[in-house]
């Protein structure tokens, strides 16, 4: 799940609590315009696997999704 942290009136931690109460096994990537080490630590302690600073380039997204995707089971030929 890509979580854009620019939601008005709701914090990322509030959203993460609701998401985690419904779905335990979900890969969450958070994106925000303002990123601090404190936010990264807070979000990661609530299950976010990666914290990105916007704008995010297609190359970064592609590399991240490639690293997080489960193996396909097909051998490269």
N, C-alpha and C positions, 0 to 999 in steps of 0.2 A: 504494500500500500504506500502510495506517495501522499504524505500529509503536508499540505501547505499551511504554514503556521500563521498566516496573515488573517486568520479568522477573527472577526470583531466580536468582542464580548465574551469570548471563550478562550482560555489558555490552552496551550499545547498539552500540558499535564492533565487538564480536565478532559480533553478529547482522548488522550491515551488511556485514562482510567475507564472511560466508557467503552472504548474499543476493546481493551483487555478484559473487561467484564463479560463481553459477548464472544470474543474470539481469542483464544490463547495462542494458537500456533499461526502467527501472521508476521511476515517480515514487513517492518515499517521503516520507511525512509522519510525523514522530516526535512523540509526546506523552509528557509526563512531569509528575510533580507538583512536582519541583524543577528549575527551569530557570535556568541561569546563562549569561552571555555566553560563557564558556569552553566550556560544553557545546554551545551553539549553533554556535560556530565549528568545534569538533571534528566534530560531526555533519554540518554543511554541507560540510566538506572531504571527507567520505566519501559525499557524494551525496544527503543529505537536502535536500529543497527547502524545507521549512517545519518549524519547531519550535514546538509549541504547549504551553502550560502548562495542565494539567488543573485544574479541570474546563473542558471546552470546550463552549460554547453551540451549539445548533443553528444560530443565525444565523452564527456564525463559520465553522462547517463548510460551510454552504451557500455563503457568499461565497467561501471558499477553493476549493471544488470547482468553482464557476462560473468562477473565474479560471483554474483549471488545466485545465478540460475543453477538448478540441479543438473547433474550430468544427464545427457539425453539417452545414453546407452548405445549410441551409434558410434562406430569407429570413424575417425576422420579418414577420408580416402583421397 
